[in-house]
Amino acid sequence: MSTDDRPSPAAAAGAAPGSPRAAGASSRASPGASEASDAPDAHDAPGAMDALEARVAAFARDVVAPGAARWERERRIGREAIGPAAALGLCRIEVPPEHGGLGLPFSAKARIAATLAGADFGFAFSLVNTGNIATKLAREASPEVVARWVPDLMAGRAIGCTALTEPGAGSDFAAIGTRAVRVAGGWRIDGEKAWITNAAEADVAVLYAQTEPGSGGRGIAGFVIDAHRAGFVRRPAFELSGQHAIGTGGFALDGYLATDAEMLQPPGRAFKAALASINGARTYVAAMCCGMLAEALRIAQAHGDARHTFGVPLAEHQGWRWIVAEASAELAACRLLVADAAARIDAGADAQLAAAQAKLVATRTAERQLPRLAQAMGAEGLREAHPFGRHMNGARVASFVDGSSEMLLERIAAVLRAAPPAR
């Protein structure tokens, strides 16, 4: 979640993820920054962010889209594309400039995530999560932890994950059973995590554990976990119906020892910080649904112009045109919801209602419109070269991550009951 105290110019103006309007860039050279970076510099011209977005679009088209089907067939993270993504600055979008990051606002990350998701939701979600860990550590970790992990995360040499969910605890965060016990010089951690993005290959995790059983959220602390240290037991990657580029999996901690310096957030603060960050996650997932729908719409429109039936292009048939028109209208509405939530996050304002509404509407719209656009392609839409199948699966995944649609409805209802909207 962004800690900027002012909205970006793009968000304040209502720019949607994927639009050309953007905030000014912010970055400076650092030993942690990628040596061959194409990312904008803090003092570049106002068009620097536009140029970055254009490079991201080209990367999505030339690298991510061609690799997505292969990563799915091989059921793995697209690790060979992470380095080139990092060279564009995509693993350090929100990392403060003093650590070699771009220092861009949350809304910039949402727009970039939308563009990448247009090529493949799984790769985009995996990459965003690594960038999230780089940002969190740069902002909150001890100097030694920052030096150990942030440069490698920003350069794409390491993959990061957030470990909250367990086999018996998901939405009920306060019920997690992973236990952290104070020992000389640190903490002994034991427990099991499941359904974790990037867990299949992660090098470092921000993990939440209970330090005081029976205390609920009050006793939960956050720790930085080295996946290569004794006591970390990685489970096999989950075999799913699709979206394996997300790297979903789990791991156990068996007598894992974390140092005092590796406590990222103490009890009393970790639970609240984790809940606060969910608004950003919901917003960029909504943006990614917009990205998938926008790309499907683009492909369908091109097909409608090129494919002829009964002597005229498909696009000349009224029924076909209406499918495209409805998808376009609903996409525009979703983008406005995302832009509003992103602007609130940029400004440091309360975004829980806006983020929940954006994710609920965007995921449901994507799940409804992607199959219709695939149908508008006819049998051509079944080709692996097109993203329709992956995107439909991605929309299904999006409806679960960072709060299911049912949890979002509960959140929206709770906020409305607490403070009914003004007439």
VENCORBEL-V202029 format. One record per pair of residues at least 24 apart in sequence whose C-alpha atoms are under 7 Angstrom apart, sorted by the first residue. I is the first residue (numbers start at 0). J is the second residue. Records with the same first field share a line. If there is no record, write none. Layout:
I: J / J
This chain:
0: 105 / 276 / 279
1: 104 / 105 / 344 / 345
2: 347
3: 104 / 345 / 346 / 347
4: 345 / 346 / 347
5: 345 / 346
6: 342 / 345 / 346
7: 104 / 345
10: 106 / 338 / 341 / 342
11: 342
13: 335 / 338 / 339
14: 338
15: 334 / 335 / 337 / 338
16: 109 / 110 / 113 / 286 / 334 / 338
17: 110 / 111 / 113 / 114
19: 49
21: 48 / 49 / 107
22: 48
23: 47 / 48
24: 48 / 101 / 103
25: 96 / 101 / 102 / 103
26: 96 / 99 / 100 / 101 / 102
27: 96 / 99
28: 99
29: 98 / 99
31: 98 / 99 / 150 / 153
32: 99 / 100 / 150 / 153 / 154
33: 85 / 86 / 154
35: 86
36: 86 / 87 / 88
37: 86 / 87 / 88
38: 87 / 88
52: 111
56: 114
59: 115 / 118
60: 118
63: 118 / 119
64: 118 / 119
67: 119
68: 383
70: 244
71: 241 / 242 / 243 / 244
74: 243 / 244
75: 243 / 244 / 246
76: 122 / 243 / 244 / 245 / 246
77: 122 / 244
81: 155
82: 154 / 155
85: 153 / 154 / 155
86: 154
90: 126 / 129 / 130 / 152 / 153 / 155
91: 130 / 133 / 134 / 153
93: 134
94: 133 / 134 / 137
98: 137
104: 345
105: 341 / 344 / 345
106: 341 / 342 / 345
109: 283 / 286
110: 286
112: 283 / 287
113: 286 / 287 / 289 / 290
114: 290
116: 287 / 290 / 291
117: 290 / 291 / 293 / 294
120: 287 / 390 / 393
121: 242 / 243 / 244 / 245
122: 244 / 245
124: 245
125: 196 / 197 / 245
128: 159 / 160
129: 158 / 159 / 160
132: 159 / 160
139: 263
140: 263
141: 260
144: 261
157: 202
158: 200 / 201 / 202 / 203
159: 197 / 201 / 202 / 203 / 204
160: 196 / 197 / 198 / 201 / 203 / 204 / 205
161: 195 / 204 / 205 / 206
162: 192 / 195 / 204 / 205 / 206 / 207
163: 192 / 206 / 207
164: 192 / 193 / 194 / 195
165: 191 / 192 / 193
166: 192 / 193
170: 402
173: 215 / 216
174: 215
175: 209
176: 209
177: 208 / 209
178: 208 / 209 / 210
179: 208 / 209 / 210
180: 210
184: 258 / 259
185: 256 / 257 / 258 / 259
186: 256 / 257 / 258
187: 254 / 255 / 256 / 257
188: 252 / 253 / 254 / 255 / 256
189: 252 / 253 / 254 / 255
190: 251 / 252 / 253
191: 250 / 251 / 252
192: 249 / 250 / 251
193: 248 / 249 / 250
194: 247 / 248 / 249
195: 247 / 248 / 249
196: 245 / 246 / 247 / 248
197: 245 / 246 / 247
198: 246 / 247 / 248 / 249
199: 235 / 236 / 246 / 247 / 248
200: 246
201: 226
202: 226 / 227
216: 270
217: 266 / 267
218: 266 / 267
219: 266 / 267 / 269 / 270
220: 264 / 265 / 266 / 269
221: 262 / 263 / 264 / 265 / 269
222: 261 / 262 / 263 / 264
223: 261 / 262 / 263
229: 255
230: 254 / 255
231: 255
241: 392
242: 389 / 392 / 393
277: 401
278: 350 / 351 / 354
280: 401
281: 354 / 355 / 358 / 401
282: 337 / 340 / 341 / 354 / 357 / 358
284: 358 / 397
285: 337 / 357 / 358 / 361 / 362
286: 337
288: 361 / 362 / 365 / 394
289: 330 / 333 / 334 / 361
291: 390
292: 365 / 369
295: 369 / 372 / 387
296: 323 / 372
299: 372 / 375 / 376
302: 376
319: 375
322: 371
326: 368
333: 357 / 360 / 361
352: 411 / 414
355: 407 / 411
359: 404 / 407
362: 394 / 397 / 398
365: 394
366: 391 / 394 / 395
